[in-house]
Amino acid sequence: MSKQLLLTGHATKRMQQRAIDALLVNVLLEFGVEEHDGRGGVRRYLDKRTQRLLEKAMKAFLVEANGRIVTVGWRTK
């Protein structure tokens, strides 16, 4: 389950300026590598391994019908 943090006004403004949406923020919270910044904060980012895993996950698909998932697989085209 993903952590949920409250956004400050500053963070909300930077998200808008930098075109970073809430989905990406949630991905960083869920899968990001933690790095302490030495001033009490924790920086989160996607390392190369996690980036590769997410790239692979983006090639997945599912088929749904009548409110149920019928099958899942990998796109090949």
C-alpha positions in Angstrom: 0.0 0.0 0.0 1.3 3.4 -0.9 2.2 6.1 1.6 0.0 9.2 1.4 1.6 12.5 2.3 0.0 16.0 2.3 1.4 18.4 -0.3 2.6 21.8 0.7 1.6 24.8 -1.4 5.2 24.9 -2.6 5.1 21.3 -3.8 1.7 21.8 -5.5 3.1 24.9 -7.3 6.3 23.0 -8.4 4.2 20.1 -9.7 2.2 22.4 -11.9 5.3 24.3 -13.1 7.2 21.1 -13.9 4.3 19.1 -15.3 4.6 16.4 -12.6 1.2 14.8 -11.9 0.0 13.0 -8.8 0.4 9.6 -10.4 4.2 10.2 -10.7 4.4 11.4 -7.1 2.6 8.2 -6.0 5.1 6.1 -8.1 8.0 7.9 -6.4 6.5 7.3 -2.9 5.8 3.6 -3.6 8.9 2.6 -5.6 11.5 5.4 -5.1 14.9 4.9 -3.5 15.2 6.8 -0.3 18.2 9.1 0.2 18.5 11.3 3.3 19.5 14.9 2.4 21.4 15.6 5.6 18.9 18.3 6.7 16.1 16.1 8.0 14.5 15.4 4.6 14.3 12.3 2.5 14.8 12.5 -1.3 13.1 9.8 -3.4 14.0 9.0 -7.0 13.8 6.1 -9.4 17.2 4.3 -9.8 18.1 2.6 -13.1 16.9 -0.8 -11.9 13.5 0.6 -11.0 13.3 2.6 -14.2 13.9 -0.6 -16.2 11.2 -2.5 -14.3 8.7 0.3 -14.9 9.5 0.4 -18.6 8.8 -3.3 -18.7 5.6 -2.9 -16.8 4.4 -0.2 -19.3 4.4 -3.0 -22.0 1.7 -5.0 -20.1 -1.9 -5.1 -21.0 -5.2 -6.5 -19.7 -8.5 -7.2 -21.2 -11.7 -6.6 -19.1 -15.3 -7.5 -19.7 -18.4 -7.2 -17.5 -16.4 -5.7 -14.7 -13.9 -8.5 -14.5 -10.3 -8.9 -15.8 -10.4 -11.7 -18.4 -6.7 -11.9 -19.2 -3.3 -10.1 -19.0 -0.2 -10.2 -21.1 2.7 -8.4 -22.7 2.3 -6.2 -25.8 4.6 -7.3 -28.6 3.9 -4.8 -31.3 
